[in-house]
Amino acid sequence: MKVVLPVIGLALVIGLWWLATIVFGIERFLVPSPKDVVDAYLAQQGFLIEQAGVTLLETVQGFLLAVVAGVPIALLIVSSKILERMIYPLLLAVNAVPKIAIAPILVVWLGFGMLPKVVMVLLVCFFPIVISTASGMRSTPAELVELLRSLDCTRWQEFFKLRLRYAMPQVFVGMKVAISLAVIGAVIAEFVGANAGLGYVIVVSGGTADTALAFAAMALLAVLSIVLFYGLVMLERFLLPWAEGTRN
């Protein structure tokens, strides 16, 4: 049923979409029918898959950098009240800035290559990972901490054997939120300045009124997001099988 119900829901949406284009006589250049989108995809399948590969690479690189940078900073925040009061307001300030406003500046600083897109993904993913990791580290039950300390464990043993392992489910929550935002960040950067990627395809096809191609690119973006999200879900189940029983 986990597979059948989403497929039924998708089929209903596509059916209503197709019916609306027929009943209301919507022009193809405004809203293409599902058949138009499939035809546009098949006509340029190789090109679209190549551009999807570019967007995927940008997304994965930026996401991994956000994990590598975000988790240690979250650990620093949890380890010291002084560091928390120094770093946390800066993180809030950076997160409050609309990322679409940063994208043109990144293009000026870093050019039209892949680097500004990776940096944009990093900025979008960074905050959810830091917040979820810090929350997970703070959620360790006090009685378990006291138990380990009564056994004369070191701070490193307390950290690795208890706090970090107890926080991992929450860390994966932040990572799953971040991976959904990562694709959005990559596309935002491609909208502003790019010569490749699915965002670039959408901009170019919109300029030529080829909405069927734009819809095909958006469908690939949706597939990309779903695959990345459930890839993380599978990784979580593989690495944290003991956490499965805690889920409702």
Sequence and secondary structure as in RCSB ss.txt:
>XXXX:A:sequence
MKVVLPVIGLALVIGLWWLATIVFGIERFLVPSPKDVVDAYLAQQGFLIEQAGVTLLETVQGFLLAVVAGVPIAL
LIVSSKILERMIYPLLLAVNAVPKIAIAPILVVWLGFGMLPKVVMVLLVCFFPIVISTASGMRSTPAELVELLRS
LDCTRWQEFFKLRLRYAMPQVFVGMKVAISLAVIGAVIAEFVGANAGLGYVIVVSGGTADTALAFAAMALLAVLS
IVLFYGLVMLERFLLPWAEGTRN
>XXXX:A:secstr
 TTHHHHHHHHHHHHHHHHHHHHTT  TTTS  HHHHHHHHHHTHHHHHHHHHHHHHHHHHHHHHHHHHHHHHHH
HHHH HHHHHHHHHHHHHHHHS HHHHHHHHHHHH SSSHHHHHHHHHHHHHHHHHHHHHHHHTS HHHHHHHHH
TT  HHHHIIIIIHHHHHHHHHHHHHHHHHHHHHHHHHHHHHS SSSHHHHHHHHHHTT HHHHHHHHHHHHHHH
HHHHHHHHHHHHHH GGGGGG  
